[in-house]
Amino acid sequence: MLHTSSRVPPPSQQAKGIGAALDRVVLTATDPDPSGRYPDASAFALALATAVPEGPAPVDLRDGDHQTIVLPVVATETVVTARDQGATGRRWLRRRSRGADATATTAGATRRPRRRLVLAILLGLLVLGGAGWGVYDQVVAPVTPLPTVVGTSPDAAVATLRDAGFDPVVSDEQRFSLDAPLGTVAATDPTDSARRGATVTLFVSAGPRQIAVPAVDGREEVTARALIEAEGFTTVVDSRYDETVPEGLAVGTEPSAGIEVDEGSEIVLVISRGRQPIEVPSVVGEPLVDARARLEALGLVVEEVGSAYDDEVPEGAVLAQSVEPATVLYRGDVVQLTVSDGPEPFAMPDVTGQTEADARAQLEGLGLQVDVTYISSLFGFGAGRVGDQRPESGTPVRRGDTVQLVVLR
């Protein structure tokens, strides 16, 4: 069965006078790969008759119960039937031998050339070889599917393959794998099937390949995704505000560029949404300290640009801001604040000697709070009038301050 593992030598190397056409027929019929041979005996017979027009013609005696083709050395008129699978009808080939007629054959056949004898021997060997190949192919060493061993330990894989009739060998060569865990079987050679008793090579997994994350900063999203996925990673996009990278361009990745991670890992691609908009709040009336902290927490820069008197806004609170509330600014933009000095001070008027009613009316008209204390006068002198005041006249006071009046009784 040499032809099952290597090619049969061309007949022309064994006998002179054998043409190239016959060499091709023999090489095709004995191809080690079954798919390279003739599909059936009819095709073989047709090819042989074409290659050796004057040679003995095979005779198709198949009748449904018998699958026989006779290859005589000498024949009279012969009919050959050639059936091609999938074709309709029959092709009839007629060959008439150039030997003597039936009477001459009975008396003694004419001697054939040497090449016809060699050809007949070769054809007989081919028929026997084909039968032997059938036994080998279907009984002795049939092609059998390999059991699934990828992802199992090498020891378990070896045992499984041996039980199935194969000869397993563990290779020193490791292979990267996304599916087979480190140390397990990553692949086999052959992969799907082999003849019973054949050697099956096992390759142990080295785990996923370690690949550096590519740098994509400043790239457009489509380009950045392509660069990442070209390295065998998957991509998830996360859009974030960025004060320096224009909207739509890549800010970077997580993990960062240059870090080595498992092939097939998920990489976060950060795409810029541009500068983050900030809606300016109203801080008028708030203490300056609180207003400054609130604005700076938003990323704005606060500048105090002065102060002014105001009867309504308490001293130290924000009297005005340079940007209207709800205006959109960006991180680093400036907001100027004016601080209140409170009500403007004025001199305390002199209300001594006035009646209580007149003094109260004058002081309250200036925005002062009046607190009255009553004392008895000597002999009723000056009763009902202001005898004293605090603060004294001329002292600076503000709206809302409280002054003390002493009224005699």
C-alpha positions in Angstrom: 0.0 0.0 0.0 2.8 2.4 -0.8 0.5 4.7 -2.7 -1.4 5.5 0.5 1.6 7.4 1.9 3.7 8.3 -1.2 3.4 8.4 -5.0 3.8 5.4 -7.2 6.7 5.8 -9.7 5.6 6.6 -13.3 5.4 3.4 -15.4 7.8 5.0 -18.0 10.6 4.6 -15.4 10.0 0.8 -15.5 9.5 0.1 -19.2 10.5 1.8 -22.4 7.8 2.9 -24.8 5.3 4.0 -22.1 4.0 7.5 -22.9 3.4 10.6 -20.7 -0.4 10.1 -21.1 -0.3 6.7 -19.3 2.0 8.1 -16.7 -0.6 10.8 -15.8 -3.4 8.2 -15.6 -1.4 6.0 -13.2 -0.3 8.9 -11.1 -3.9 10.1 -10.8 -5.2 6.7 -10.0 -2.7 6.2 -7.2 -2.7 9.7 -5.7 -2.2 9.4 -1.9 -5.0 12.0 -1.5 -8.4 10.2 -2.3 -9.8 13.5 -3.5 -7.2 13.6 -6.2 -8.1 10.2 -7.7 -10.7 9.3 -10.3 -14.2 9.4 -8.8 -15.0 5.8 -9.9 -13.9 2.9 -12.0 -15.8 4.1 -15.1 -13.9 7.4 -15.1 -10.6 5.5 -14.6 -11.5 3.2 -17.5 -12.3 6.1 -19.8 -9.1 7.9 -19.0 -7.1 4.6 -19.6 -8.8 4.0 -22.9 -8.0 7.5 -24.0 -4.4 7.3 -22.9 -3.8 3.9 -24.7 -6.1 3.8 -27.7 -4.7 0.5 -28.9 -4.5 -1.2 -25.5 -6.9 -3.7 -24.0 -10.3 -2.2 -23.2 -11.8 -2.6 -19.7 -15.3 -4.2 -19.8 -18.0 -3.0 -17.5 -20.0 -6.0 -16.2 -21.8 -4.2 -13.4 -25.4 -5.4 -13.3 -26.7 -4.0 -10.0 -25.7 -7.0 -7.9 -22.1 -7.1 -9.0 -19.6 -4.2 -9.2 -17.0 -5.7 -11.4 -14.9 -4.4 -14.3 -12.8 -7.0 -16.2 -9.4 -5.9 -17.5 -8.5 -8.5 -20.2 -5.1 -8.6 -21.9 -6.6 -9.7 -25.2 -10.2 -9.0 -26.3 -12.4 -9.0 -29.3 -15.0 -6.4 -29.9 -15.5 -4.7 -26.5 -18.1 -2.3 -25.2 -17.2 0.0 -22.3 -19.8 1.9 -20.3 -18.6 5.2 -18.6 -20.8 6.7 -16.0 -20.1 10.1 -14.5 -21.8 10.9 -11.2 -24.5 13.5 -11.7 -24.5 13.0 -15.5 -27.5 11.7 -17.4 -27.5 8.9 -19.9 -24.5 6.7 -20.9 -21.5 7.2 -23.1 -20.6 4.1 -25.1 -17.0 3.6 -26.2 -16.3 0.9 -28.7 -12.9 -0.6 -29.1 -12.0 -3.3 -31.6 -8.7 -5.2 -31.1 -6.3 -5.5 -33.9 -5.6 -9.2 -33.0 -6.6 -12.2 -35.0 -10.3 -13.2 -35.2 -11.9 -15.8 -32.9 -10.7 -18.7 -34.9 -7.1 -17.4 -34.9 -7.3 -16.7 -31.2 -8.4 -20.4 -30.6 -5.5 -21.6 -32.6 -3.1 -19.3 -30.7 -3.1 -15.6 -30.0 -0.7 -13.3 -31.7 2.1 -12.2 -29.5 1.4 -8.7 -28.0 4.1 -6.0 -27.7 5.9 -5.8 -24.4 4.2 -2.6 -23.4 0.8 -4.2 -23.4 2.0 -6.9 -21.1 3.4 -4.3 -18.7 0.2 -2.3 -18.9 -1.9 -5.3 -18.1 0.2 -6.1 -15.1 0.0 -2.5 -13.9 -3.7 -2.4 -14.3 -4.1 -5.6 -12.3 -1.9 -4.1 -9.5 -4.0 -1.0 -9.5 -7.2 -3.0 -9.0 -5.7 -4.9 -6.2 -4.2 -1.7 -4.7 -7.6 0.0 -4.9 -9.2 -2.9 -3.0 -6.5 -2.8 -0.4 -6.9 0.9 0.0 -10.6 0.5 0.6 -9.9 -2.0 3.5 -7.3 0.4 4.9 -9.4 3.5 4.5 -12.6 2.0 6.0 -11.5 -0.7 8.4 -7.9 -0.6 9.4 -7.4 3.2 9.8 -10.6 5.1 9.1 -10.7 8.9 9.4 -12.2 9.7 12.7 -13.3 13.1 14.3 -11.0 14.2 17.1 -12.5 14.5 20.6 -12.7 18.0 21.9 -9.7 18.6 24.2 -9.2 22.4 23.8 -9.4 24.1 27.3 -8.6 20.9 29.2 -5.3 20.1 30.9 -2.6 18.4 28.8 -2.7 15.2 30.9 -6.5 14.9 30.5 -6.2 15.7 26.7 -3.6 13.0 26.3 -5.7 10.4 28.1 -8.8 11.3 26.0 -7.0 11.1 22.7 -5.4 7.8 23.6 -8.7 6.3 24.5 -10.0 7.4 21.1 -7.2 5.5 19.3 -4.8 8.4 18.5 -1.2 9.0 19.4 -1.0 12.3 21.3 2.2 14.3 21.7 2.5 17.5 23.7 4.5 20.2 21.9 7.1 22.4 23.6 5.7 25.3 21.5 3.1 27.3 23.3 0.3 29.3 21.6 -1.5 32.5 22.7 -5.2 32.0 23.2 -8.2 34.1 24.2 -10.3 31.1 24.9 -8.1 28.5 26.5 -6.9 29.4 30.0 -3.1 29.5 30.7 -1.7 26.0 30.9 -4.6 24.3 29.2 -4.7 22.9 25.6 -5.0 25.8 23.2 -5.0 23.9 19.8 -4.3 20.5 18.2 -2.8 19.5 14.9 -4.7 18.2 13.1 -7.7 20.2 14.3 -10.8 18.3 13.4 -10.2 14.7 12.3 -7.4 12.2 11.7 -6.9 8.5 10.9 -7.0 6.1 13.8 -3.5 5.7 15.2 -2.3 9.0 13.7 -0.1 11.4 15.8 -2.0 14.4 17.2 0.1 17.3 18.4 -1.1 19.3 21.4 -0.2 23.0 21.9 -0.4 24.4 25.4 -2.0 27.8 26.0 0.3 30.8 26.9 -2.9 32.7 27.8 -3.8 36.0 26.0 -1.2 37.9 24.2 0.0 41.0 26.0 -0.4 44.1 23.8 0.3 47.8 24.5 -2.6 50.2 24.3 -2.0 52.5 21.3 -1.8 56.3 21.7 -4.8 58.0 20.2 -4.8 61.4 21.8 -6.1 64.1 19.5 -7.4 61.7 16.9 -11.0 61.8 15.6 -13.2 59.1 17.1 -13.4 56.9 14.0 -9.6 56.9 13.6 -9.1 56.3 17.3 -11.5 53.3 17.4 -9.8 51.8 14.3 -6.3 52.0 15.9 -7.5 50.4 19.1 -9.5 47.6 17.5 -6.6 46.9 15.0 -4.6 45.7 18.1 -7.3 43.2 18.9 -9.1 45.2 21.6 -12.8 46.1 22.0 -13.8 49.7 22.4 -16.2 51.5 24.7 -16.7 55.3 24.1 -17.0 57.7 27.1 -17.7 61.4 26.3 -16.3 63.9 28.8 -15.8 67.6 29.0 -12.2 68.7 28.5 -10.8 72.2 28.8 -8.0 71.7 26.2 -9.0 69.1 23.7 -11.5 70.3 21.0 -14.9 68.7 20.9 -15.0 65.3 19.0 -11.4 64.5 19.4 -9.9 61.7 21.6 -8.7 62.8 25.1 -7.1 59.5 25.8 -7.8 55.9 26.9 -8.3 53.9 30.0 -5.9 52.1 30.6 -3.5 54.8 29.3 -1.5 54.5 26.2 1.6 52.2 26.5 0.2 50.0 29.2 0.2 46.3 28.2 -3.0 44.4 28.7 -4.6 41.1 27.6 -5.5 40.9 23.9 -9.2 41.3 23.5 -9.5 43.5 26.6 -12.1 46.3 26.7 -10.5 49.8 26.2 -12.4 52.9 27.2 -11.9 55.6 24.6 -12.5 59.1 26.1 -13.9 61.6 23.5 -13.9 65.3 24.3 -17.2 67.2 24.6 -15.3 70.4 24.5 -15.2 72.9 27.4 -17.7 72.4 30.2 -20.3 75.2 30.2 -21.0 76.8 33.6 -24.2 78.6 34.4 -23.4 81.6 36.7 -25.5 81.7 39.9 -26.7 84.8 41.6 -24.6 85.6 44.7 -25.9 89.2 45.4 -26.7 89.5 49.1 -24.5 86.6 50.1 -21.6 87.2 52.4 -18.5 87.8 50.3 -16.7 84.7 51.8 -19.6 82.4 50.9 -20.1 83.9 47.4 -16.4 83.5 46.6 -16.3 79.9 47.7 -19.4 79.0 45.6 -18.1 80.6 42.4 -14.6 79.1 42.7 -16.0 75.6 43.3 -17.5 75.9 39.8 -14.2 76.7 38.3 -14.7 80.5 38.0 -12.2 83.1 39.1 -13.5 85.7 41.5 -12.3 89.3 41.6 -13.4 91.9 44.3 -13.5 95.2 42.5 -14.7 97.6 45.2 -17.4 98.5 47.6 -20.3 100.9 48.0 -22.8 102.1 50.6 -26.2 100.6 50.5 -29.2 100.9 52.8 -30.5 97.4 52.0 -27.5 95.1 51.6 -25.7 94.4 54.8 -22.1 95.5 55.1 -19.7 92.7 53.9 -22.3 91.1 51.6 -22.1 91.1 47.8 -23.7 94.3 46.4 -23.3 93.5 42.7 -21.8 91.0 40.3 -20.3 91.6 36.8 -22.1 88.7 35.1 -25.8 88.3 35.1 -27.2 85.2 36.7 -27.8 82.2 34.2 -25.1 83.5 31.9 -22.9 80.6 30.5 -19.2 80.8 31.2 -16.4 78.3 31.1 -13.8 77.2 33.6 -11.3 80.0 34.3 -13.6 82.8 33.3 -13.7 85.8 35.7 -16.6 87.1 37.7 -16.2 90.5 39.4 -17.9 91.3 42.7 -18.8 94.6 44.4 -19.1 94.5 48.2 -21.6 96.5 50.3 -20.3 98.9 52.9 -23.8 98.9 54.4 -25.8 102.2 55.0 -24.0 105.5 54.6 -23.2 107.0 58.1 -24.4 110.5 59.1 -24.1 112.7 62.2 -26.4 112.1 65.1 -28.7 115.1 65.4 -29.3 117.0 68.7 -32.9 116.3 69.9 -32.5 117.4 73.5 -35.2 119.8 74.7 -37.7 118.5 72.1 -40.8 116.8 73.0 -40.7 113.1 72.9 -43.0 112.9 69.9 -41.0 115.4 67.9 -37.6 113.7 68.7 -39.0 110.3 67.9 -40.4 111.4 64.6 -37.1 113.1 63.5 -34.9 110.1 64.5 -37.1 107.4 63.0 -37.3 109.5 59.8 -33.6 109.1 59.6 -33.9 105.3 59.9 -32.8 105.1 63.5 -34.4 102.9 66.1 -35.5 104.9 69.2 -35.3 103.5 72.7 -36.8 105.8 75.4 -36.0 105.9 79.2 -38.2 107.9 81.5 -37.0 109.8 84.7 -38.7 112.1 87.1 -37.9 115.8 86.9 -37.5 118.1 89.9 -40.7 119.9 90.6 -42.0 118.8 87.1 -39.6 121.1 85.3 -39.3 120.0 81.6 -41.7 117.2 81.8 -42.5 115.5 78.5 -39.2 116.6 76.9 -35.9 115.0 76.0 -33.5 115.6 78.7 -30.6 113.6 77.3 -29.6 111.4 74.3 -27.1 108.7 73.4 -25.1 108.9 71.3 -24.4 112.5 71.6 -25.1 114.9 68.8 -22.5 114.8 66.0 -21.6 111.1 66.5 -21.7 109.1 63.2 -24.7 106.7 63.0 -26.3 104.6 60.3 -29.7 103.7 59.3 -30.9 100.9 61.5 -28.8 102.0 64.5 -30.5 102.3 67.9 -30.3 105.6 69.8 -31.3 106.2 73.5 -33.4 109.0 74.6 -34.0 110.1 78.2 -37.5 111.8 78.7 -38.4 113.7 81.8 -41.7 113.3 83.6 
